[in-house]
Amino acid sequence: MTRTRTALAHDFPFDPAYGSTIEDLLGVSAPEGPADFDDFWRDRYAQAIAVRTEPEVGRLVEERDGVRIHEVAYTSVGGVRLGGWLALPEEGRAEHGFVIGHGYGGRDEPGRDVPLPLPRSAAILPCVRGMGSRALLPGVPSVSDEHVLHGIASRESYVIGECVADLWCAATALLELVPGLTPRLGYLGESFGGGLGALALPWDERFAAGQLAVPTFGNHPLRLTLDCVGSGAAVRRHHAEHPEVVDVLRYFDAATAATRIGKPVLTAPALFDPSVPPPGQFAVHNGLPEGSGRELHVLEAGHFEWEGAAESEARLDRAKAEFFGRVLERRRG
């Protein structure tokens, strides 16, 4: 596959394609990570799986695309109560289950995460702590540039670890609310949700497959050298004043975590992205083990409005439906 770098008109003071061809991007490796990376995350998962999530289904907010969408609330680590939405089939029982992460900035409605990738599905769309009106918490910033730095002084206090736990607890809540589901779930995440998903998937066998679009947090050592906008820029600025933060970020590298994912994952990295540098996105895909069932769907651009954006989203939606239909049905069999 030969392709030159994407040339889209923009007014950023840097090149959001970073001078890279797809061949360059497919050569970006994943950092090895600290020696106790696996132990750290297995311990975090053990704490999350022990939480009594006590989910509660709230009011019906809309019916569309074959599902009824309700408000939902559940408990995560630290006794934090979080909100989100629960999508259930309009008719019949659910045969598939999904946990659907969100981008930085959170979600205030289900939005384009519905329709779901497969018919006859149930899904929980959680708001992780601090993100969106249904997950506001005292002391946790709700603005992405501040949220991404919250607790970053240590691996134990960094909010990103707690956000990953929020996804694990959301899966527990979904399986409790829809007991007929086999515990072989699908995960979908974009941007912030893509990075969190890469960190969550290796340790949780309840997930059979995942889809990560324009995932963030990939290859932190490289990201810290690349100009960008948004939360990544906030981390770069913080690192300039606190270089020791690299020791914490090593535990939260989505590309490092990807090397531990032994299940099928469809990644959708972009060739051009001013918010999440493409080399970090591709590092997540490249880190996935060969033979794990990894699949690649390359996007022209991410975090950017361009003429072909709508068709690009439609193509990705079709790819997701085909991927999960094939992978989850095979796992059910």
Secondary structure in CASP SS format (residue, H / E / C, confidence):
PFRMAT SS
TARGET T0000
AUTHOR 0000-0000-0000
METHOD secondary structure of the structure
MODEL  1
M C 1.00
T C 1.00
R C 1.00
T C 1.00
R C 1.00
T C 1.00
A C 1.00
L C 1.00
A C 1.00
H C 1.00
D C 1.00
F C 1.00
P C 1.00
F C 1.00
D C 1.00
P C 1.00
A C 1.00
Y C 1.00
G C 1.00
S C 1.00
T C 1.00
I H 1.00
E H 1.00
D H 1.00
L H 1.00
L C 1.00
G C 1.00
V C 1.00
S C 1.00
A C 1.00
P C 1.00
E C 1.00
G C 1.00
P C 1.00
A C 1.00
D C 1.00
F H 1.00
D H 1.00
D H 1.00
F H 1.00
W H 1.00
R H 1.00
D H 1.00
R H 1.00
Y H 1.00
A H 1.00
Q H 1.00
A H 1.00
I H 1.00
A C 1.00
V C 1.00
R C 1.00
T C 1.00
E C 1.00
P C 1.00
E E 1.00
V E 1.00
G E 1.00
R E 1.00
L E 1.00
V E 1.00
E E 1.00
E E 1.00
R E 1.00
D C 1.00
G C 1.00
V E 1.00
R E 1.00
I E 1.00
H E 1.00
E E 1.00
V E 1.00
A E 1.00
Y E 1.00
T E 1.00
S C 1.00
V H 1.00
G H 1.00
G H 1.00
V C 1.00
R E 1.00
L E 1.00
G E 1.00
G E 1.00
W E 1.00
L E 1.00
A E 1.00
L E 1.00
P E 1.00
E C 1.00
E C 1.00
G C 1.00
R C 1.00
A C 1.00
E C 1.00
H E 1.00
G E 1.00
F E 1.00
V E 1.00
I E 1.00
G C 1.00
H C 1.00
G C 1.00
Y C 1.00
G C 1.00
G C 1.00
R C 1.00
D C 1.00
E C 1.00
P C 1.00
G H 1.00
R H 1.00
D H 1.00
V C 1.00
P C 1.00
L C 1.00
P C 1.00
L C 1.00
P C 1.00
R C 1.00
S E 1.00
A E 1.00
A E 1.00
I E 1.00
L E 1.00
P E 1.00
C C 1.00
V C 1.00
R C 1.00
G C 1.00
M C 1.00
G C 1.00
S C 1.00
R C 1.00
A C 1.00
L C 1.00
L C 1.00
P C 1.00
G C 1.00
V C 1.00
P C 1.00
S C 1.00
V C 1.00
S H 1.00
D H 1.00
E H 1.00
H H 1.00
V C 1.00
L C 1.00
H C 1.00
G C 1.00
I C 1.00
A C 1.00
S C 1.00
R C 1.00
E C 1.00
S C 1.00
Y C 1.00
V H 1.00
I H 1.00
G H 1.00
E H 1.00
C H 1.00
V H 1.00
A H 1.00
D H 1.00
L H 1.00
W H 1.00
C H 1.00
A H 1.00
A H 1.00
T H 1.00
A H 1.00
L H 1.00
L H 1.00
E H 1.00
L H 1.00
V C 1.00
P C 1.00
G C 1.00
L C 1.00
T C 1.00
P C 1.00
R C 1.00
L E 1.00
G E 1.00
Y E 1.00
L E 1.00
G E 1.00
E E 1.00
S C 1.00
F H 1.00
G H 1.00
G H 1.00
G H 1.00
L H 1.00
G H 1.00
A H 1.00
L H 1.00
A H 1.00
L H 1.00
P H 1.00
W H 1.00
D C 1.00
E C 1.00
R C 1.00
F E 1.00
A E 1.00
A E 1.00
G E 1.00
Q E 1.00
L E 1.00
A E 1.00
V C 1.00
P C 1.00
T C 1.00
F C 1.00
G C 1.00
N C 1.00
H H 1.00
P H 1.00
L H 1.00
R H 1.00
L C 1.00
T C 1.00
L C 1.00
D C 1.00
C C 1.00
V C 1.00
G C 1.00
S H 1.00
G H 1.00
A H 1.00
A H 1.00
V H 1.00
R H 1.00
R H 1.00
H H 1.00
H H 1.00
A H 1.00
E H 1.00
H C 1.00
P H 1.00
E H 1.00
V H 1.00
V H 1.00
D H 1.00
V H 1.00
L H 1.00
R H 1.00
Y H 1.00
F H 1.00
D C 1.00
A H 1.00
A H 1.00
T H 1.00
A H 1.00
A H 1.00
T C 1.00
R C 1.00
I C 1.00
G C 1.00
K C 1.00
P C 1.00
V E 1.00
L E 1.00
T E 1.00
A E 1.00
P C 1.00
A E 1.00
L C 1.00
F C 1.00
D C 1.00
P C 1.00
S C 1.00
V C 1.00
P C 1.00
P H 1.00
P H 1.00
G H 1.00
Q H 1.00
F H 1.00
A H 1.00
V H 1.00
H H 1.00
N H 1.00
G H 1.00
L C 1.00
P C 1.00
E C 1.00
G C 1.00
S C 1.00
G C 1.00
R C 1.00
E E 1.00
L E 1.00
H C 1.00
V C 1.00
L E 1.00
E C 1.00
A C 1.00
G C 1.00
H C 1.00
F C 1.00
E C 1.00
W C 1.00
E C 1.00
G C 1.00
A H 1.00
A H 1.00
E H 1.00
S H 1.00
E H 1.00
A H 1.00
R H 1.00
L H 1.00
D H 1.00
R H 1.00
A H 1.00
K H 1.00
A H 1.00
E H 1.00
F H 1.00
F H 1.00
G H 1.00
R H 1.00
V H 1.00
L H 1.00
E H 1.00
R H 1.00
R H 1.00
R H 1.00
G C 1.00
END
